[in-house]
Amino acid sequence: MMSVKTMTIQIQTRGGADIHDITARVADAVSRSGLKAGIVTVFCPSSTSAVTTIEYESGALSDLRRLFDEIVPQNREYAHNARWHDGNGHSHIRASLLGPSLTIPFVEGQLTLGTWQQVIYVDFDNKPRRRELIVQVMGE
């Protein structure tokens, strides 16, 4: 019988493309669910942050930040900033490119990630934030 368990992960961020490796916390949620096979979805209810996978090492993280600086620079004019005057128009665009969720299969209670693949949370906002991610584990 299919079961669904919902948990949360709390993260304190610095903003400015602050990247957190949340792989162990997602794996822990799967373990605590007691389910052996299924899928886990990580969702960030925020329009200025995102979830994806990458090799969590300094070179790849630096490259990711540089890519976003090049394709969605902070100092460009954004209609969002003109309307809200909060200076985070670039944050919304960057987050939309990666997306707010990631789904990973798990087998025998273990995430099926590749050897060099970690789950990351990226906060693109322009100030520190306390974030809560939703982790939903479905399976049997």
N, C-alpha and C positions, 0 to 999 in steps of 0.2 A: 504494500500500500504506500502511495506517495505521501510524503510529509513535507511541510514547509516550516522552516525556522527563521525568524527574523531577529537580527542583532544589530548593534551599532559599534562603530569605531570612532573614538574621540581623537582629534588632532589639533594641536596648537601650531599655527603657521606664522611665518614671518612675512608672507606675501612676496611679490616680485619674482615669480616663477620658483617658489620654494618647493623642492621635490622631496617626497617622503617615500621610502620603501615600506610598503604595507604588506608585503608577501607573508611574513610570519603571522601577522594579525589575521589575515584572511584564512590562512591554513589553520590557525587556532579556532576560528569561528566554525570551520568545517568539522574539526575534531570535536568541539563542544556540542555540535548539533547531534552527534551520535549516528549520523547517517553515513553509509558506506559508499554509495554511488549516486551520482546525480550532477547537478550544476550549482555553482555559487555565482551570484550576481552582486557586484559592488556598485553602488549608486551614490553619487554626490549630489545632494539637493542644493546646488549652487550654480549660478550662471557665470561664475568667474573662476571655476576650478574644473579639473578633469581627472579621469582615471585611464591608464593605459599600461602597456608592458614595455620594458626596455632592459638592456643589460645595465644593472645599477652599478656603474663604475664612473669615476670622475670624468673621463674623456667623453663617454656617451652623454652624460648629463650636461657637460659643457656644450657639446655639439647641439643638443636639443634646445638649450637656452639661446644659443647663438642663432639657430634657425628661426626661432620665434622673434628675436630681435630684428632679424633681417626681413622676414615676411610680414610681420605685424608690429612695426616699431611703436614704442610708447609715445614718441614726440610728434606723431602725425595728428592731424585734426580729425576728431571723431564727433559725429553728430550727437552721440550719447553724452559726451562731455559737455557740449553746448547746452544740452537740455538739462542735465542733472548736476553739472559742475563738480563731479566727484573724481575726475581724472582717471577713471578706470575703463574707458571705452575699449582700449586695447585688450584688457583682461577678458572682457566678454567675447571678443572675436577669437582670441587665442583659445579659450576654453571650448568654444563651439567647434573648432577644428579637430580637437581630440575627442570630445564627447564626454557625457556625464556618467557613463556606465561601462562595465566590462563583465562578461560572463565567461567562466572557466569550468570545464568539466572536472569532476574528481572521481577517482576509482580506488576502491579499497581505502577510503578515507584520505587519499593523497591527491593534491592538486596535480593536474597533468601538464604543468609548465615545462618548457624546455630547460636544458641545463643552465643556459645563460639568460633566462627570462625571469624578470622579477615584476611584480605588480607595483605600480607607482601611482601616487596621488600628487597632482601638481596644482598648487594654489597660485594663480596668475594675478590675484587682486593686488592693489597697490598699498596695502597695509596689513598688519597682522590680523589674523582671524582665529576664532575657535570654531572648528568645523566638526560636524557629525556626519559620518558616512553610514549608509544603510547597507547591511550585508544580509542577503536573503539566500538561504541554502535550501534547495529542493532536491528531493530524492528519496531513496529507501535504504 
